[in-house]
Amino acid sequence: EDLANGYNIVGKRTEAIATWKELYDHSKNLGMTVTEAEAALRAAELLNKAGDTNAALDFYSSAIDLYDKLQNPVFAKQALISKSLLLIHTGRGTEALSLEARLAALANQQHLPAVEFTAYMVMAEIYQNGKQNGPALEVLQKAAALIQDGTDTLKLDGKAVLECYSRMAIAYGATGDSIHELIARERAVNTAHEIKDTQ
C-alpha cells in the first residue's frame, strides 16, 4: 500500500496501478476484504485517470460490491458516484441509471437528502436526454418532495431547485399535462426571484 502511494506521489501511474492490482489480488486470495476494497477503489481511480475505461469500471464494480459487503456506506457512495460519472462522461448514461437509483436508496437510508436529491436529478437528466419524460417525471417528483420548506432544508444551491422545477415543467409539457406544467413553471419563477433577492 505504501509502495503504491509512493509511486502515485512521484507520478509513476503505471507502477502504482500495477501495485494496487497486485495488492487487490493478494487481498482477495487471503480474504482481506477491507484491503481488497481499498485496492479496488484506488486501482479504479488511477485507471480512470489513465483513460482505461473498461478496467476502471470493472474495479469500481468490485469496490461497490466489497464496500456493500463491509457495510461501509461512505466508500460505497464514493465508488457509486465515480462509476456513474465515468459512464456518463463516456456517453453511457443509461447504464448509470441503476447506480444512481442505488445511490438514492443509500442516501435515503443514511438520511442524506442532498445526495438523494442530486441522484434523482442526474437520473432525470439522463431520462430527458433520451426523451423518456414519464420516468423523468417520476424521479423529478421524488426530488421535489425533498425540497419541502425551501432550499435551506437540503442546503441546496437555489439553482439546483430552479433546475428541478424547470425540468418538471418541460416533462409535464411533453406529456400533455398543462396544469402541472403551469404549476411547475410558477415554482421555477418564484425560485428564480428568490435567487435574485439573495444576490
Secondary structure as GFF3:
##gff-version 3
##sequence-region A 1 199
A	DSSP	alpha_helix	2	9	.	.	.	ID=ss1
A	DSSP	alpha_helix	13	30	.	.	.	ID=ss2
A	DSSP	alpha_helix	33	50	.	.	.	ID=ss3
A	DSSP	alpha_helix	53	69	.	.	.	ID=ss4
A	DSSP	alpha_helix	73	89	.	.	.	ID=ss5
A	DSSP	alpha_helix	93	109	.	.	.	ID=ss6
A	DSSP	alpha_helix	113	129	.	.	.	ID=ss7
A	DSSP	alpha_helix	133	147	.	.	.	ID=ss8
A	DSSP	three_ten_helix	151	153	.	.	.	ID=ss9
A	DSSP	alpha_helix	158	174	.	.	.	ID=ss10
A	DSSP	alpha_helix	178	198	.	.	.	ID=ss11
###
